[in-house]
Amino acid sequence: MGIMKQTNTTAIIVAIVIVIGALIGVWLLVSRIPAATTANTISATGNSQITVMPDEATVYLLVETRAVSADAAKNDNSRISEAVNTALLNVNIDRKDIQTQNFNIYPEYDWSNGNQTLKGYVASNQINVKTTDFNNVGKIVDAGVDKGALVNSINFDLSNAKTNEYKKSVLANASQDAKAKAEAIAAGLGKKLGNLVSVQASDYNYMPYPIYARSDMMAGGAAEAKVAATNIQPHSLDVTATVSVSYEIR
């Protein structure tokens, strides 16, 4: 009987120790969690836009060939593509600025009279030519068209270096605009800004200026495409950014 009483007492003591340990653990855990801020906050969104000139252009050439067999279409395409590449090198376009992509071969069907008849095969190959000298745009178009390529489009764009430069500028301006708006709101309420609570760059963007040559310039054929390319002038680009901020107020 005495042994059972001693055992029960020991179990109770152990249970109490476990409960106290658990409570201490919970207290330590809660004490490490930062207290939720109860301060009032003000949020504002800043915007920035700068207008810049592009510093590079990309001409998108398309070599498209048709033949009865897939091999014949591929071989014809390879021959014309090689001729286009050689012509581009001959007008002093650097090889690293010439990129081939989206090579594809697919069947072409005649659907007249409700019947599907295989006409042959189409091989297509896109050649992208980049230049920082806008005077080269006409030369690139001439070289491609003379050797049998089509002009899909011409984009005036920003290089990576300029993109990074302008990104820093518009994001900084948008941040300043957001802070100025928050300060104005606080002043209107008879308050001042406290600590910065959060900041988010929700948008940074610019759109390259495209010229859709195949639909616009090619309507009159290769000759008009070459003439039009010599008259192409780069257009300005709008670079924009949006920054949202939240401040404590006091």
MARBAGU-322192 format. One record per residue (C-alpha): residue in one letter; x, y, z. Coordinates in Angstrom, 1 decimal, decimal comma. Layout:
<zanus>
  r       u       v       w
  A       X       Y       Z
...
</zanus>
This chain:
<zanus>
  r       u       v       w
  M     0,0     0,0     0,0
  G     2,8     2,4     0,9
  I     4,6     1,5    -2,3
  M     1,5     2,3    -4,4
  K     1,1     5,6    -2,6
  Q     4,7     6,5    -3,2
  T     4,4     5,5    -6,9
  N     1,3     7,7    -7,3
  T     3,0    10,6    -5,7
  T     6,0    10,2    -8,0
  A     3,8    10,1   -11,0
  I     2,0    13,3   -10,0
  I     5,3    15,1    -9,4
  V     6,6    13,9   -12,8
  A     3,3    15,1   -14,5
  I     3,6    18,5   -12,7
  V     7,2    18,9   -13,9
  I     6,2    18,0   -17,5
  V     3,3    20,5   -17,4
  I     5,6    23,3   -16,0
  G     8,2    22,4   -18,7
  A     5,6    22,7   -21,4
  L     4,4    26,0   -20,1
  I     7,9    27,4   -20,0
  G     8,5    26,1   -23,5
  V     5,4    27,9   -24,8
  W     6,4    31,1   -23,0
  L     9,9    31,0   -24,5
  L     8,5    30,3   -28,0
  V     6,0    33,2   -27,7
  S     8,6    35,5   -26,3
  R    10,7    35,0   -29,5
  I     7,9    36,0   -31,8
  P     8,0    39,7   -32,7
  A     5,0    41,5   -31,4
  A     2,6    42,5   -34,1
  T     2,8    46,1   -34,8
  T    -0,1    48,1   -33,6
  A     1,1    51,3   -35,2
  N    -1,1    53,0   -37,8
  T     0,3    52,9   -41,3
  I     0,0    54,8   -44,5
  S     0,4    53,2   -47,9
  A     1,1    54,9   -51,2
  T     2,0    53,9   -54,8
  G     4,6    55,8   -56,8
  N     4,9    55,9   -60,6
  S     7,7    56,9   -62,9
  Q     8,1    57,1   -66,7
  I    11,0    58,1   -68,8
  T    11,2    58,3   -72,6
  V    14,4    57,0   -74,1
  M    15,8    56,2   -77,5
  P    16,5    52,5   -78,4
  D    20,2    51,6   -78,8
  E    19,8    48,4   -80,8
  A    17,7    46,9   -83,6
  T    16,8    43,4   -84,5
  V    15,8    42,3   -88,0
  Y    13,8    39,0   -88,1
  L    14,3    37,3   -91,4
  L    12,3    34,2   -92,4
  V    13,5    31,6   -94,9
  E    10,6    29,5   -96,1
  T    10,8    26,8   -98,7
  R     8,3    24,3  -100,2
  A     9,0    21,0  -101,9
  V     7,3    17,7  -102,6
  S     9,4    15,9  -100,0
  A    10,6    16,9   -96,5
  D    14,2    16,3   -97,5
  A    14,0    18,6  -100,6
  A    12,3    21,4   -98,6
  K    15,0    21,1   -95,9
  N    17,8    21,1   -98,4
  D    16,4    24,1  -100,3
  N    16,1    25,9   -97,0
  S    19,6    25,1   -95,9
  R    21,0    26,4   -99,2
  I    19,1    29,7   -99,0
  S    19,8    30,2   -95,3
  E    23,6    29,7   -95,9
  A    23,4    32,2   -98,7
  V    21,7    34,7   -96,4
  N    24,3    34,2   -93,7
  T    27,1    34,7   -96,2
  A    25,5    37,9   -97,5
  L    25,1    39,2   -94,0
  L    28,8    38,6   -93,2
  N    29,7    40,3   -96,5
  V    28,1    43,5   -95,3
  N    30,1    43,4   -92,1
  I    27,5    41,9   -89,7
  D    29,4    40,1   -86,9
  R    28,7    36,4   -86,8
  K    27,8    36,6   -83,1
  D    24,9    39,0   -84,0
  I    23,4    36,4   -86,4
  Q    21,2    33,8   -84,6
  T    19,2    31,0   -86,2
  Q    16,1    29,7   -84,4
  N    12,7    28,0   -84,8
  F    13,7    25,7   -87,7
  N    10,7    23,6   -88,6
  I     9,5    21,2   -91,2
  Y     5,8    20,4   -91,5
  P     3,4    19,0   -94,1
  E     1,2    21,3   -96,2
  Y    -2,3    20,1   -97,2
  D    -4,9    21,1   -99,8
  W    -8,3    21,2   -98,3
  S   -10,3    22,0  -101,5
  N   -13,6    20,2  -102,1
  G   -13,6    19,0   -98,5
  N   -10,8    16,6   -99,0
  Q    -7,4    16,5   -97,4
  T    -4,6    16,1  -100,0
  L    -0,9    16,3   -99,2
  K     0,6    19,1  -101,3
  G     4,2    18,8  -100,0
  Y     6,3    20,0   -97,2
  V     7,3    23,4   -95,8
  A    10,6    24,1   -94,2
  S    11,0    27,4   -92,3
  N    13,9    28,9   -90,6
  Q    14,1    32,3   -88,7
  I    17,3    34,3   -88,7
  N    17,6    37,1   -86,1
  V    20,1    39,8   -86,9
  K    21,0    42,3   -84,2
  T    22,8    45,6   -84,8
  T    23,6    48,7   -82,8
  D    24,2    50,7   -85,9
  F    20,8    51,7   -87,3
  N    22,3    52,4   -90,7
  N    22,8    48,6   -91,0
  V    19,1    47,9   -90,9
  G    18,7    48,6   -94,6
  K    21,8    46,6   -95,4
  I    20,5    43,6   -93,5
  V    17,1    43,7   -95,2
  D    18,8    44,0   -98,6
  A    21,1    41,1   -97,9
  G    18,3    38,9   -96,7
  V    15,8    39,7   -99,4
  D    18,3    39,5  -102,2
  K    19,0    35,9  -101,2
  G    15,4    34,8  -100,9
  A    14,4    35,6   -97,3
  L    11,3    37,4   -96,1
  V    11,3    40,2   -93,5
  N     9,1    39,1   -90,6
  S     9,6    42,2   -88,5
  I    12,1    44,8   -87,2
  N    12,3    45,7   -83,5
  F    13,9    48,7   -82,0
  D    14,9    47,7   -78,5
  L    17,2    48,3   -75,5
  S    20,4    46,5   -74,9
  N    20,9    44,7   -71,5
  A    23,2    47,5   -70,4
  K    20,7    50,2   -71,2
  T    17,8    48,2   -69,7
  N    19,6    47,9   -66,4
  E    20,6    51,6   -66,4
  Y    17,0    52,8   -67,1
  K    15,5    50,3   -64,7
  K    17,6    51,7   -61,8
  S    16,5    55,2   -62,7
  V    12,7    54,6   -63,0
  L    12,6    52,4   -59,9
  A    14,4    55,1   -57,9
  N    12,1    57,8   -59,2
  A     9,0    55,7   -58,5
  S    10,3    55,1   -54,9
  Q    10,7    58,8   -54,4
  D     7,3    59,5   -55,8
  A     5,7    56,9   -53,4
  K     7,5    58,4   -50,4
  A     6,5    62,0   -51,4
  K     2,8    60,8   -51,6
  A     3,0    59,1   -48,3
  E     4,5    62,3   -46,7
  A     1,8    64,4   -48,2
  I    -0,9    62,1   -46,9
  A     0,7    62,1   -43,4
  A     1,0    65,9   -43,4
  G    -2,7    66,3   -44,3
  L    -3,6    64,2   -41,3
  G    -1,3    66,1   -39,0
  K     1,1    63,2   -38,8
  K     4,7    62,3   -39,7
  L     6,2    59,3   -41,3
  G     7,8    56,7   -39,1
  N     9,6    53,5   -40,0
  L     9,3    52,0   -43,5
  V     7,1    48,9   -43,0
  S     7,1    47,4   -46,5
  V     8,1    48,2   -50,1
  Q     7,2    46,4   -53,3
  A     8,2    47,0   -56,9
  S     5,0    45,8   -58,5
  D     5,8    46,7   -62,1
  Y     8,8    47,5   -64,3
  N     8,2    47,5   -68,0
  Y     9,0    48,8   -71,5
  M     7,7    47,8   -74,9
  P    10,1    47,4   -77,8
  Y     9,0    49,4   -80,9
  P     8,1    46,8   -83,6
  I     7,7    47,3   -87,3
  Y     5,8    44,3   -88,7
  A     7,5    44,2   -92,0
  R     5,9    41,1   -93,5
  S     2,4    42,6   -93,3
  D     3,3    46,2   -93,8
  M     6,4    46,4   -96,0
  M     6,0    43,1   -97,9
  A     2,6    44,1   -99,4
  G     4,4    45,6  -102,4
  G     6,9    42,8  -102,7
  A    10,7    42,5  -102,1
  A    11,5    45,8  -103,9
  E     9,2    47,9  -101,7
  A    10,5    46,1   -98,6
  K    14,0    47,1   -99,4
  V    13,0    50,7  -100,1
  A    10,9    50,9   -96,9
  A    13,8    49,5   -94,8
  T    16,0    52,4   -95,8
  N    13,4    54,9   -94,5
  I    12,9    53,3   -91,1
  Q    13,7    55,5   -88,2
  P    13,9    54,4   -84,6
  H    11,1    55,5   -82,3
  S    11,3    56,5   -78,6
  L    10,4    54,0   -76,0
  D     8,6    54,6   -72,7
  V    10,2    52,9   -69,7
  T     7,9    52,7   -66,6
  A     8,0    51,5   -63,1
  T     5,6    51,3   -60,1
  V     6,6    51,0   -56,5
  S     4,2    50,6   -53,5
  V     5,3    51,5   -49,9
  S     3,9    51,4   -46,4
  Y     5,1    53,6   -43,5
  E     4,3    53,8   -39,8
  I     2,9    57,2   -38,9
  R     3,4    59,0   -35,6
</zanus>
